[in-house]
């Protein structure tokens, strides 16, 4: 989560409407203007103009088909004037939010029909451990090919007809929701709250079944709302209950507000049907700019349609425009590759499309597909998490201030470009997770949902409850029927239309509590989770969306960003849980930053182990040493904390190192490995941190002037620190390369031994005097010596199984920038007798600031790692 400074507001823009007239002869072709013109081109140079508006001018982008997106003829109109959003102070409710359902507010959903409503659309380790020749098998430059991810059987089922199969699945009725009490008997003390929560979930499911035909149909709101096209024309529907009148405007009708007046039903849904032109072409051509003009309690307002699937900021314009995106069949991207099989262990490469280039620019979906995806595959990650996909006007928000929830960010290309990138990832056997933001929305009134119909209660809670003071953003009303339709449909849209394989839900802690986790220190006391501060509406929504995802997409993965430790978070919904697959283990990264500010002598290995293992039994976690959060301006990457300014002058191998560099390189490897080894059932790395990316992330920005007259320093719209210097990790003459090699070796080790998902885990030693950590996971024994000077010969460590052990990973290997103090040809035979509560033990050499992993070896021949396939 990125925290945006409070107090920054988007300026209002005066409206000037000039009608160019409109022909009413039934054919709109003369008025059509598209941003998808075929015979023009624009420079891709980033326009670095200063503006107090939190949005950037951007160039046109190249589509997957090779066409250049070019702005259409400039209209004389601009967005209407909108008042600055102000909140009235109201006291928070003193009882759990209710999901009580009034059937009178639901029936309109089932009364909205489309032409196609009645037509089916076309559209623990097994086996023995093999012995490894460590020195030869873990050389990235010489080889090492991870096992290819298995893909779905395509002989009968293909990715092309997946949507049809999903529609036929349906979602079974809710279960009893009582298994949570068997899993955690302490929860019985809070049965009243938990049973109430589950009853609200069941009540909503029953209402959706009754009025919407089931959760499956309810989650296809994009087939009724927004723009839908049939054989005879285009229907546009919008929920805007506060509007007094509405009209569809755009290039197709010369922005004439009197040309296409919409009608309102009794539930606040506005609608208009535009028949095809006389030649059969659609009334709105592909690429046309569109908006809805409404007369609202706040005045006349032009808004981008809430369900728009593409929006674009044209050069020399500040507001975004909704784009009617409906390319002809021959220009649409067709998925070719099936989804990879859900991996047993999750190794996630966290990425941001825009900053994924070594060059100081905004990167594209296409370049990411061609240049970055092969790199991720080569590094050994089996999952990709993409940030900032949902459209966001303010680039520096890292994608967390979403303005258009159904639109992929146009900064990086077209929706079809994104589809081609996801398809390529699937071809490489990589599952693709999307960073989805349903916890809040941008405060932007020009481009987003805020004050959409002129009221502060459309989509959001009204008053103070609907405003997040730290993030300066709006908070959804999860007890509203149309908000549920919107968000549930949004989750399905990205899975079905773009073939994402799951989500990392952002800001879940903020959702689940009315205090949003602000200024609250969670201690683990159950009273903190099941009291009046819990937002039951929000938790029930999370149950609904998780149930929807896992029922329709059984292999989909959901990860929740929760720092509170909410019990039942990763228990299936039918058992009474919230339904996530994984919790993001956020406390680990915070602990590392805390320790890096101290001397080595002040580190406590028991504290490290406690933080890494402090998670709920049977609930899976994704661990990470650092993510994008730790790399933001104002903070530092782990590498920069460790080595600081020495990274500028002493990372070349032809120059002597320094004690700071030697310490930093050693600890950087140990921190990553102990995090992966003990931290959870999944592992995450932010792009570039695998080789110790220097410095920080700083998005291009101006100098915003706050209401109190103060000015926040900008960076002259520089992209210099908004990129990833992959060239540093690839350069064999730099010490970064050894760090990158070690990261590959970690991924290879986990892929081979699957230790993260092994049921066997035992911590046998946490020695504060020796600064030693020893633990078993699967058939591996991990030995960490965090002492800054002491190395230990003939150091006895306990182990579970008798036999012969060999080194399978050594952070001190010269390949990884180490000193080569471990003999990889040595064999370690167990001795009988209990030691450290283990039945056997071996004697090892433990050099200072070194991590070594030992594997139990049987009589199998030494494994030979295959040569990698050339990219």
Beta strands, then each sheet from edge to edge (+ up, - down):
strand 1: 131-132
strand 2: 226-229
strand 3: 233-239
strand 4: 245-250
strand 5: 263-264
strand 6: 269-275
strand 7: 288-296
strand 8: 299-303
strand 9: 311-312
strand 10: 321-324
strand 11: 346-352
strand 12: 383-387
strand 13: 390-391
strand 14: 404-408
strand 15: 431-436
strand 16: 441-442
strand 17: 467-468
strand 18: 473-474
strand 19: 502-505
strand 20: 557-560
strand 21: 582-584
strand 22: 621-623
strand 23: 682-686
strand 24: 761-767
strand 25: 772-777
strand 26: 780-785
strand 27: 792-799
strand 28: 804-810
strand 29: 828-829
strand 30: 831-835
strand 31: 838-846
strand 32: 850-857
strand 33: 862-863
sheet 1: 1+ 33+
sheet 2: 2+ 3- 6+ 5-
sheet 3: 4+ 7- 8+
sheet 4: 4+ 7- 10+ 9-
sheet 5: 11+ 12+ 15+ 19+ 20+ 21+ 22+ 23+ 11+
sheet 6: 13+ 14-
sheet 7: 16+ 18- 17+
sheet 8: 24+ 25- 26+ 32- 28+ 29-
sheet 9: 27+ 31- 30+
end
